[in-house]
């Protein structure tokens, strides 16, 4: 059956999908390979904000206690913070600040997370923590200007409902942390944006209690944040994990949860930011590298903006070191940092979406059709996936559309189609076929770069009564972008294809 796409737009395609992206650890941006990959991402996609862990951890060197004349003092140093933020702004992206983790010189305990040892215990001195927060925000305002920093959301901690990220998952202790931190931020400037609680999935019951707490104590809050993942328990193998997945629709259900739970609270109507989302939270799960993953997430990135103000892919970079230094080329992000411009299908999904128009003409379970101000029609389509691995998906999935393309005098349209699938735009598949080399040599790297590029094809389609019939036959796990523009024929009257081989053309051969 052919779906008739209406001529009139049904709404606008927002950009909540590129409002923010994750980076892993904040100070990774000190690395040249990380900067080069971020520059590549920004040229193709153009995210507005970037969020990562460890702004206040020891790796950035902000909190520097010392003793002088038998008294304890603290120096706040921002050399690395400034270098990272300078890099971000030069690349056209702004921080989404996550305040954490605890500097070891201020921590009340020695519990840490990740191999780089982010401390997850409360401060041993609440006044010293307040001084640290106030000094950090004041420094950023002084260096970058108040108007600029007012546009940087400030999130208090990360996943305090998990014992891995907050000692004992102590809810009352987190409430205290949020309260003193939010007030410290607002002491710098009342219009700075502060929020939380950055919950992981499975802790929805925290949200109403958090709302009651901030309302009862008049604690400042400008946005609510949460995370969304669909992976099950980790099944460990050497240097990696595998996990079961629930259907991608579960991500959208998680996106919708905060507004549903907060509808009758004082936080109703606040912006909602999903500050991390993905299939798996594990950087060492190879699912991120597959064509399956792009097709799996396509319905989420095209519809998530209807539910939240932003949703941040975790993470853009393969230099994603939560579980240690990567042991293979592929490690959980969009692309291969150590070998520039070798990319993944999920990166291309985002890049395709960046080329879409902003007028939504039609949505379906397997496609999104848009138009831009020039009249160009774009269709993003994706093949179905099976998360169980037991139900084979069709080898070919077809999307048939009738697209409006009114253009006086035009009789044909130009179709440019870009695709990633099991066979195309899939560096992971090529790497596997090479035998998974640990350190590819130059020829192999060149082959991987070429294999990572989307397949591109083009055609001339007839315009009949102001419409174009488009048939998209999608292979297994394919995501495709079709761009259709009306043709203005400027072929000179003397042109004839027969002349390419020196033959007489048309009437000349009679």
RABELQUI-V697962 format. One record per run of one state. SS is the DSSP state (alpha for helix, beta for strand, coil for the rest). FROM is the first residue (numbers start at 0). TO is the last residue. If there is no record, write none. Layout:
SS:FROM:TO / SS:FROM:TO
This chain:
coil:0:1 / beta:2:3 / coil:4:9 / beta:10:11 / coil:12:14 / alpha:15:17 / coil:18:18 / beta:19:24 / alpha:25:29 / coil:30:30 / alpha:31:43 / coil:44:47 / beta:48:52 / coil:53:56 / alpha:57:59 / coil:60:61 / beta:62:67 / coil:68:69 / beta:70:75 / coil:76:77 / alpha:78:89 / coil:90:92 / beta:93:94 / coil:95:95 / beta:96:98 / coil:99:100 / beta:101:101 / coil:102:105 / beta:106:106 / coil:107:110 / beta:111:112 / coil:113:116 / beta:117:118 / coil:119:121 / beta:122:122 / coil:123:124 / alpha:125:143 / coil:144:144 / alpha:145:148 / coil:149:152 / beta:153:155 / coil:156:165 / alpha:166:168 / coil:169:169 / alpha:170:187 / coil:188:192 / beta:193:198 / coil:199:203 / alpha:204:215 / coil:216:221 / beta:222:228 / coil:229:229 / beta:230:230 / coil:231:233 / beta:234:236 / coil:237:238 / beta:239:241 / coil:242:243 / beta:244:244 / coil:245:247 / alpha:248:261 / coil:262:269 / beta:270:277 / coil:278:283 / beta:284:284 / alpha:285:288 / coil:289:289 / alpha:290:305 / coil:306:308 / beta:309:312 / coil:313:315 / beta:316:316 / coil:317:333 / beta:334:334 / coil:335:341 / beta:342:342 / coil:343:343 / alpha:344:353 / coil:354:357 / beta:358:363 / coil:364:365 / beta:366:370 / coil:371:375 / beta:376:381 / coil:382:394 / beta:395:403 / coil:404:410 / beta:411:419 / coil:420:425 / alpha:426:432 / coil:433:440 / alpha:441:451 / coil:452:453 / beta:454:461 / coil:462:462 / beta:463:463 / coil:464:465 / beta:466:474 / coil:475:477 / beta:478:485 / coil:486:495 / alpha:496:500 / coil:501:504 / alpha:505:508 / coil:509:509
